[in-house]
Amino acid sequence: MKKEAVKTGPAPLGLPFSPALKYGELLFVSGQGPIDKNGKAISGDIKAQTKATLENFKRIMDAAGSSMDCVLQTTIYLKDLAEYSAMNETYSSFFNDPKPARTTIQVGDLLFGMKVEIQGIAYVPDRQKK
């Protein structure tokens, strides 16, 4: 097996990373944030930023031939844990049960003034076996 980059466009500000790497059936999604198609951070409250972040995450899942139902684990970085409930409300709407395993961490700061960043591990279903 070899690792393959999953691309959905250039990384914000030309930063040196892949949005995701596929290795066999596993998919490792880099930290996604509320970044628009021009590489600029979307302003707004935590719900708006979480929604934009997970839409970016979903775009990567689709590009890899997977879906949000195949997400196994996420790590959420929040600038302020006081916004956990509002983030969680939006986050929950993107995942069916059983929800992915998850860790949420408060961080001192995030790039570009973001309030949330989400990374994860998923799998890409083997559609030939269906």
N, C-alpha and C positions, 0 to 999 in steps of 0.2 A: 504494500500500500504506500501511497505517497500523499502528502498533504496538498490540498488544492485551495486556493483563495476563492472566496465567494465575493463577487463585486457587485455593487449597486450604483457605482459612480465613484468619483474621487473622494478620498478622505478629506475631512474638513481641514482647511488651510494647508493641504498637501502633507499632512502628518504621516510619518512612516509606519502605517499599520494596515492590516486587512480588516474589513468589517467583520469577516468570519473566516474560519478555516474549517474545511471538511477533511476528515481523516476516516476513511472507510464510511461507516454509517453514522459516525459522530460528527457533530457540528459544534464548534466553539465560537460563540458570538462575542466580539469585542464590546466593551462598554459603549452603549448607545445613549445619546442625550437628545434634548429637544433642539435638534439642528435642522434647519431648512435645507432645501436643495442647493442653495447658494453657499452653504457652509457657515451660516450665521445662526447664533443661538436665538431661539424663539423666546420672547419675554412672556410673562403671564404668571398666573398663580400655579401652585403645585399640581392642580388637576390638569390644567392646560399643558404644562410641561411633561407630566407623566403620560398623557395621551399622545403627544407628539413623539416622545421617546419610544413608546411601545408601537406606534405606527412605523417608526424607523426599524425597530426590532422585527416586526412582522414582514416588512419589505425584504429584509435579509432572509428570513425563513422562506418566503415565497421564492426568492431568487435561487435558493439552495435546493428547491424541490421538496420543501418540508412545510410544516404549518405550526401554528401556536400550540396545537394539541400534542405536538412532539417535543415540547420543551420539558426537560427533565429537572433543571435546576436554574435558579437565578440568584444573582447577588445585586442588591439595590443599595446604592450609595445616596444618602440624603444629606443635604446641607444642614437641615434642621429636623430633628426627630419630632418636634411639635407638629410637623405637617404629615406625620405617619398616617393618621386616619384618613385624611383627604387623598393622599397618594394611594393608600390601600383600596379605597373605594373605586378609583379609576383603574388601578392595576387588576382588580378582581374581574372587571368587565371584559378583559382580554383573554381570560383563560377559563376553559370548562373544567369541571371536576373529573378526575382528581387534579388539583392545582399542582404546579411544580414545587419541588422542595425549594426553600428560600432562606436567604439570610439578608437582613437589613442592617446597615451600618451607618452611623452618623460620621461625616467627615468634616474637616475644618473648612475646606473650600473645594470647588469643582471648577474645571476649565470653563472659560467663557462666561462665568457668572451663572452657570446652570444650577438648578435646585435639586436635580435628580440625574442619576446615571444608572443604567441597568445593563449587566452582562449576563451571559447564560450558556448553558450546555444543553444541546438537543440531539435528536437523531433524525436521520433522513430515511424514511421508510423505503424499503426495497419494493418498488411498485411492480416489478416483474413477478413476484411471488403471489400476488393477489389473484 
